[in-house]
Amino acid sequence: TSQSTQWDVKIHRVDDKTVTLQVKIPATAQVGLWRCLVQTSLIGSNVKNDFLCNDDIYILFNPWCPDDAVFMDHEDNRKEYVLNETGKVWTGSARKPLGRRWIFGQFDDAVLPGAMYLLELSKLSHAERGSPVKIARAISAVINANDDLGLLVGNWSNDYRDGVAPHSWTGSVSIFEQYLKSGGRSVKYGQCWVFSAATVT
């Protein structure tokens, strides 16, 4: 089908004992971890064979797709806001802002599983996961450990002996790695700019 709201599959290539399928995902598909089950049968036979794909399939929003709610029509914007792994996080005050370099690391192996874990933690229903606004709200809520044992514990006391001082972080990857290695135990410590940078990741 050519409709952007429908799932579609077609045979892409057949080589000896291998069939390659092309799956078209609708722009409104729910973001998250999906599983794929392929069922085959011979013509004229009632016998069906199931094949469960062992690989994780992640469906994400797509800023390159004109039908997606997050579409960006300028390549420069996609390079800056999607592909750029480093940027600046601002601290201080309106009168005395201080820019700090931050490594977002959104393509690191720990980040996508960590983000999906946080999405599950948010309790956002699967039906609502096609909305970028609802996803952004859900993720921003679980970044702070005050809500549902989220990613980071906030600390403004200047006593960071049992964790990492917020100003010592230079990127999101080590935060996500520590979070996953501990089985989802909130990482100590963060402050506002660390929360925002991890949310952007």
HELIX and SHEET records of a PDB file:
HELIX    1   1 GLU A   75  ARG A   78  1                                   4    
HELIX    2   2 LYS A   79  LEU A   83  3                                   5    
HELIX    3   3 VAL A  111  LEU A  121  1                                  11    
HELIX    4   4 HIS A  126  GLU A  128  5                                   3    
HELIX    5   5 PRO A  132  ILE A  143  1                                  12    
HELIX    6   6 PRO A  166  SER A  168  5                                   3    
HELIX    7   7 VAL A  173  LYS A  181  1                                   9    
HELIX    8   8 CYS A  192  VAL A  200  1                                   9    
SHEET    1   A 2 ASP A   8  ASP A  15  0                                        
SHEET    2   A 2 THR A  18  LYS A  24 -1                                        
SHEET    1   B 2 GLY A  32  TRP A  34  0                                        
SHEET    2   B 2 ILE A  57  ILE A  59 -1                                        
SHEET    1   C 2 LEU A  37  SER A  41  0                                        
SHEET    2   C 2 LYS A  48  LEU A  52 -1                                        
SHEET    1   D 2 THR A  86  GLY A  92  0                                        
SHEET    2   D 2 PRO A  97  ILE A 103 -1                                        
SHEET    1   E 2 LEU A 152  GLY A 154  0                                        
SHEET    2   E 2 VAL A 187  GLY A 190  1                                        
END                                                                             
